[in-house]
């Protein structure tokens, strides 16, 4: 059975060749584009299962392409992994806020790239946890209906916001969430928040979870994720 189709967008031919070689070895079907216009045309012709998207392109940047895809009902569900240069923290945050699923900093290891692609595709096809059911991950048992959390069978008392943050992160292990994505998921767009207030909530949550608090990882300059 044919594997998923991946669109790789980068203006550096050596990067495209690296991506193509390693992902084709895994059985994926790879289409390449060297600029934004070609990427848009390629997606209109055939919607891929995932896009590897460089942020720095000659005609339009990757953020604008992400914005276009996420604004279109036909393409907004396509997972996007951004390819970024070091020092582009602000662009990474913006891309994640626009709806990108993950990022890989250049230069990158082919093994890491392949692992990230597999993880994002796996999450794409996994059914979202039904809120009537519990979520079990590591030594945590999270019941969204009861707003109950057990660590090694012992109940942990969390505030409404702490529970919301934990559930937001734990149901998408490995996903990177910016602080404002966390706030949107927990409280909605109208909740006033600062980066500092999210950090304070995370600090309190980790403390209450004890050793299990180590599963909430800080992604420096970006936000947080739950360890896979």
NUDREN-713612 format. One line per 2 residues: number of its first residue (from 1); for each residue x, y, z of N, C-alpha, C, CB. Coordinates in steps of 0.2 Angstrom, whole numbers. Glycine has a CB too. Layout:
<sites>
NUM = X/Y/Z/X/Y/Z/X/Y/Z/X/Y/Z  ...;
</sites>
This chain:
<sites>
1 = 4/-6/0/0/0/0/4/6/0/-5/0/6  3/11/-4/7/17/-5/6/21/2/4/21/-11;
3 = 12/24/3/12/28/9/10/35/8/19/28/13  10/39/13/8/46/13/12/50/8/8/49/19;
5 = 9/55/5/12/60/0/14/66/4/7/62/-5  20/68/4/23/74/7/26/79/2/29/71/12;
7 = 24/85/3/27/91/-1/32/94/3/21/96/-3  38/94/0/44/98/3/45/104/-1/50/93/3;
9 = 45/110/3/46/116/0/52/120/3/40/121/1  57/121/-2/64/124/1/67/126/-6/68/119/5;
11 = 71/132/-5/74/134/-11/81/132/-12/74/142/-11  83/128/-7/90/125/-7/90/118/-10/93/125/0;
13 = 93/116/-15/92/110/-19/95/104/-14/95/110/-25  100/106/-11/103/101/-6/99/98/-1/110/103/-4;
15 = 95/103/2/90/102/7/85/97/4/87/108/10  82/99/-1/77/95/-5/79/88/-6/74/98/-11;
17 = 85/87/-8/88/81/-10/89/77/-3/95/81/-13  91/80/2/91/77/8/85/74/11/95/81/14;
19 = 80/78/10/73/77/12/70/71/8/68/83/12  71/72/1/68/67/-3/71/60/-2/70/69/-11;
21 = 78/60/-2/82/53/-1/79/50/5/89/55/-1  79/53/11/78/50/17/70/48/18/80/54/23;
23 = 66/52/16/59/50/16/57/45/11/55/57/16  60/45/5/58/40/1/60/33/3/61/42/-6;
25 = 66/33/7/68/27/10/63/24/15/75/28/13  59/28/18/54/26/22/47/24/19/52/32/27;
27 = 47/25/12/41/23/8/37/29/7/38/18/12  38/35/9/34/41/7/35/43/0/35/47/12;
29 = 29/46/-3/29/49/-9/31/56/-9/23/48/-13  36/59/-12/39/65/-11/38/70/-17/46/65/-8;
31 = 35/76/-16/35/81/-21/38/87/-19/27/83/-23  42/90/-23/46/96/-21/44/102/-24/54/94/-22;
33 = 45/108/-21/44/114/-24/50/119/-21/37/117/-22  52/123/-25/58/128/-23/55/135/-21/63/128/-28;
35 = 49/136/-22/46/143/-20/39/142/-18/47/148/-26  36/148/-16/29/148/-13/24/147/-19/28/154/-10;
37 = 25/150/-24/20/149/-30/20/142/-32/22/154/-36  25/139/-33/25/132/-35/22/127/-30/32/129/-37;
39 = 23/129/-23/20/125/-18/12/126/-18/23/128/-11  10/132/-19/3/133/-20/0/129/-25/1/140/-20;
41 = 3/129/-31/1/126/-37/1/118/-36/5/127/-43  6/116/-33/6/109/-31/0/106/-27/13/107/-28;
43 = -1/110/-22/-6/108/-17/-13/109/-20/-6/113/-11  -14/114/-25/-20/114/-29/-21/108/-33/-21/120/-33;
45 = -16/105/-36/-16/100/-40/-17/93/-36/-10/99/-44  -14/92/-30/-15/86/-26/-13/88/-19/-10/81/-29;
47 = -18/87/-15/-17/89/-8/-13/84/-4/-24/90/-4  -7/86/-2/-3/81/2/-5/79/9/4/84/2;
49 = -2/74/12/-4/72/18/0/76/24/-2/65/20  6/79/21/10/84/26/14/88/22/14/79/30;
51 = 16/94/24/20/99/21/26/100/25/16/105/19  32/99/22/38/102/25/40/109/22/44/97/25;
53 = 40/114/26/40/121/23/45/125/26/33/124/24  50/127/22/55/132/23/52/139/25/60/132/18;
55 = 54/142/30/51/149/31/54/154/26/53/151/38  60/153/24/64/158/20/64/156/13/71/159/22;
57 = 59/159/9/58/157/2/59/164/-3/51/154/0  61/163/-9/62/169/-13/56/173/-15/65/167/-19;
59 = 50/170/-16/45/174/-18/40/176/-12/41/171/-23  38/172/-8/34/173/-2/37/169/4/27/172/-3;
61 = 36/172/10/39/168/15/34/162/18/41/172/21  37/157/21/33/152/24/27/153/28/38/147/27;
63 = 28/159/32/23/161/36/17/163/32/25/167/41  18/167/27/12/169/22/9/163/19/15/174/17;
65 = 13/158/17/10/152/14/6/148/19/16/147/12  9/147/25/5/144/31/-2/148/32/9/144/37;
67 = -2/154/32/-8/158/33/-13/157/28/-6/166/33  -11/156/21/-15/155/16/-18/148/16/-11/155/9;
69 = -14/143/18/-17/136/19/-22/135/25/-11/131/20  -20/139/30/-24/138/36/-31/142/35/-21/140/42;
71 = -31/147/31/-37/151/30/-42/147/25/-35/158/27  -39/142/21/-43/139/16/-46/132/19/-39/137/10;
73 = -53/131/19/-56/125/22/-53/119/18/-63/125/21  -51/119/12/-48/113/9/-42/111/11/-48/115/1;
75 = -38/116/14/-31/114/15/-29/115/23/-26/118/11  -34/118/27/-32/120/34/-30/114/38/-37/123/37;
77 = -32/108/36/-31/102/40/-24/98/38/-36/97/39  -21/101/33/-14/98/31/-9/100/37/-12/101/24;
79 = -6/95/40/-1/96/45/5/100/41/2/90/48  8/105/45/14/108/42/20/108/47/12/116/40;
81 = 25/106/45/32/106/49/36/111/46/35/99/49  38/116/50/42/122/47/49/120/48/40/128/51;
83 = 53/122/42/60/121/42/63/128/44/63/118/36  67/129/49/69/136/51/76/136/52/65/138/58;
85 = 79/142/51/86/143/53/87/145/60/89/149/48  92/144/63/93/146/70/92/154/71/100/144/72;
87 = 89/156/77/88/163/78/82/165/75/94/167/75  77/161/73/71/163/70/65/161/75/69/159/64;
89 = 67/162/82/62/161/87/55/164/86/64/162/94  55/171/84/49/175/83/45/172/78/51/182/82;
91 = 48/170/72/45/167/67/42/160/68/49/166/61  46/156/73/43/150/75/37/151/79/48/146/79;
93 = 37/155/83/31/157/87/25/159/83/32/162/93  26/163/78/21/165/73/18/160/69/24/171/69;
95 = 23/155/67/20/150/63/16/145/67/26/146/60  18/144/73/14/139/77/7/142/79/18/138/84;
97 = 7/149/80/1/152/81/-4/152/75/2/160/83  -1/152/69/-5/152/63/-8/145/62/0/154/57;
99 = -5/140/65/-7/133/65/-2/128/62/-13/133/60  4/130/62/9/124/60/9/120/66/16/128/59;
101 = 11/113/64/11/108/69/18/107/73/9/102/66  23/109/70/30/107/73/35/111/69/31/100/73;
103 = 41/111/71/46/114/67/53/110/68/48/122/70  57/111/63/64/108/64/69/113/62/64/102/58;
105 = 74/114/66/79/119/65/85/117/61/82/122/72  87/121/56/92/119/52/99/121/55/92/123/45;
107 = 104/117/54/104/111/51/101/105/55/112/109/49  98/100/52/95/95/55/97/88/54/87/96/54;
109 = 96/84/58/98/77/57/92/73/53/99/73/64  94/70/48/89/66/44/85/61/48/92/62/38;
111 = 88/58/53/84/54/58/79/58/62/89/50/63  81/64/64/76/68/68/71/70/64/80/74/71;
113 = 72/72/57/67/74/53/62/69/52/70/77/46  65/63/50/60/57/49/56/56/55/64/51/47;
115 = 59/56/61/55/54/67/49/60/68/60/54/73  51/66/67/46/71/67/40/70/62/49/78/66;
117 = 42/69/56/37/67/51/32/62/53/40/66/44  35/56/55/31/50/57/27/52/63/36/45/59;
119 = 29/56/68/25/58/74/19/62/72/30/62/79  21/67/68/15/72/66/10/68/62/18/78/62;
121 = 12/63/57/7/60/53/3/55/58/11/56/48  7/52/63/3/47/67/-2/51/71/8/44/72;
123 = 0/57/74/-5/61/77/-11/63/73/-2/67/80  -10/64/66/-15/66/62/-20/61/61/-12/68/55;
125 = -18/54/61/-23/49/60/-26/46/67/-20/44/56  -23/48/72/-26/46/79/-32/49/80/-21/47/84;
127 = -37/46/82/-43/49/84/-42/53/90/-49/43/85  -45/59/90/-45/63/96/-48/59/102/-48/70/95;
129 = -45/60/108/-48/57/114/-55/59/115/-44/58/120  -60/55/116/-67/56/118/-67/59/125/-72/50/117;
131 = -70/65/126/-70/68/132/-74/64/137/-73/75/132  -78/59/135/-82/55/140/-77/50/142/-88/52/136;
133 = -71/49/139/-67/43/141/-61/46/144/-65/39/135  -57/42/148/-51/44/151/-45/44/147/-49/40/158;
135 = -40/48/148/-34/48/145/-28/45/149/-32/55/142  -25/40/147/-19/37/151/-13/38/147/-20/30/152;
137 = -8/42/151/-1/43/148/4/43/153/-1/50/144  9/39/152/14/38/157/11/35/163/18/45/159;
139 = 12/38/169/9/36/175/3/41/177/14/36/181  0/44/172/-6/49/174/-12/46/171/-4/56/171;
141 = -17/47/174/-24/45/172/-28/52/172/-27/39/176  -30/54/167/-34/60/166/-41/59/164/-30/65/162;
143 = -46/61/168/-53/60/166/-56/67/165/-57/56/171  -57/69/158/-59/76/157/-67/77/159/-59/77/150;
145 = -71/72/159/-78/73/161/-78/74/169/-82/67/160  -74/71/173/-74/72/180/-69/78/182/-72/66/184;
147 = -65/80/177/-59/85/179/-55/82/184/-62/92/180  -53/76/183/-50/72/189/-43/69/186/-54/66/191;
149 = -38/70/190/-31/68/188/-28/63/193/-26/74/187  -26/57/191/-23/53/196/-15/52/194/-26/46/196;
151 = -11/52/199/-4/50/197/-2/44/201/1/57/199  0/39/198/1/33/202/-5/31/206/8/33/206;
153 = -11/32/204/-17/30/207/-19/35/213/-16/24/211  -15/40/214/-16/45/219/-19/52/216/-10/47/223;
155 = -25/54/219/-28/60/216/-24/66/217/-35/60/218  -24/70/212/-20/77/212/-26/82/212/-15/77/207;
157 = -26/87/216/-31/92/216/-28/98/212/-33/95/223  -31/99/206/-29/105/202/-35/110/201/-27/102/195;
159 = -33/116/200/-37/121/198/-40/120/191/-34/128/199  -45/124/189/-48/123/183/-43/125/177/-54/128/182;
161 = -39/130/178/-34/132/173/-29/127/173/-31/139/175  -26/124/179/-21/119/179/-23/113/175/-19/118/186;
163 = -29/111/177/-32/105/173/-32/106/166/-39/103/176  -35/112/164/-36/113/157/-29/113/153/-39/120/156;
165 = -24/116/156/-17/116/153/-14/109/152/-12/120/157  -15/105/158/-12/98/158/-16/94/152/-14/95/165;
167 = -22/94/152/-26/91/147/-24/93/140/-34/91/148  -24/99/139/-22/102/132/-15/99/130/-21/110/133;
169 = -10/99/134/-4/96/133/-3/89/132/2/99/138  -7/85/137/-6/78/137/-10/75/131/-9/76/144;
171 = -15/78/129/-19/74/123/-15/75/117/-26/77/123  -10/79/116/-6/80/110/1/79/112/-7/87/107;
173 = 4/73/115/11/73/117/15/74/111/12/66/120  20/78/112/25/79/107/24/86/103/26/74/102;
175 = 18/88/104/16/94/100/19/100/104/8/95/99  21/105/101/24/111/104/18/116/104/30/114/100;
177 = 16/119/110/11/124/111/14/130/113/6/121/116  13/136/110/15/142/112/10/144/118/14/148/107;
179 = 12/149/122/8/151/128/1/153/126/12/157/132  1/157/120/-6/159/118/-10/154/115/-5/165/113;
181 = -7/148/112/-11/143/110/-14/139/116/-7/138/106  -10/139/122/-12/136/128/-18/140/131/-7/135/133;
183 = -18/146/131/-23/150/133/-29/150/129/-21/158/133  -29/149/123/-34/149/118/-38/142/120/-32/149/111;
185 = -34/137/121/-37/130/122/-40/130/129/-32/125/122  -38/133/134/-41/133/141/-46/138/142/-35/134/146;
187 = -45/144/140/-50/149/142/-53/152/136/-46/155/145  -51/152/130/-53/155/124/-50/162/123/-61/157/125;
189 = -52/165/117/-48/171/115/-49/177/119/-50/173/108  -54/177/123/-56/183/127/-52/183/134/-63/184/128;
191 = -49/178/136/-45/178/142/-39/182/142/-44/171/144  -38/187/146/-32/191/146/-27/187/149/-33/198/150;
193 = -21/187/146/-15/183/148/-9/186/146/-16/176/146  -4/185/150/3/187/148/7/181/148/6/192/153;
195 = 13/181/145/18/175/145/19/173/152/24/177/141  20/178/156/22/177/163/16/173/167/23/183/167;
197 = 10/174/166/5/171/169/4/163/167/-2/174/167  6/162/161/6/155/159/12/151/162/6/154/151;
199 = 17/154/162/23/151/166/22/150/173/29/156/165  18/154/176/16/153/183/12/147/184/13/160/186;
201 = 7/147/180/2/141/180/6/135/179/-3/142/175  11/134/174/15/128/173/19/127/179/19/130/167;
203 = 22/132/182/26/131/188/22/127/193/29/137/191  16/130/195/11/127/200/9/120/198/5/131/201;
205 = 8/119/192/6/112/189/11/107/190/3/113/182  17/109/188/23/104/189/24/102/196/29/107/186;
207 = 23/107/201/24/106/208/19/101/211/24/113/212  13/102/209/7/98/211/8/91/208/0/101/209;
209 = 11/90/202/11/83/199/17/79/202/12/84/192  22/83/205/28/80/208/32/77/203/26/74/213;
211 = 35/71/203/39/68/198/36/68/191/41/61/200  30/68/191/26/68/184/27/75/181/19/66/185;
213 = 28/80/185/29/86/182/34/87/177/30/91/187  39/82/177/45/82/172/42/81/165/50/77/174;
215 = 36/78/164/34/77/158/32/83/154/28/72/158  31/89/157/29/95/154/36/98/153/25/100/159;
217 = 38/98/146/44/101/144/44/108/142/47/96/139  49/112/144/49/119/141/53/119/134/53/123/146;
219 = 50/122/129/53/123/123/56/130/123/49/121/117  62/131/124/65/138/125/63/143/119/72/138/126;
221 = 60/148/121/58/154/117/52/153/113/64/154/112  49/147/114/43/145/110/37/144/115/44/139/106;
223 = 37/139/119/32/137/124/33/131/127/25/137/120  28/126/127/28/120/131/26/114/127/24/120/137;
225 = 28/108/129/25/102/126/25/96/131/29/100/119  21/91/130/21/85/135/25/80/132/13/83/136;
227 = 29/77/136/34/72/133/31/66/131/39/70/139  33/64/125/30/58/122/32/51/126/32/57/114;
</sites>
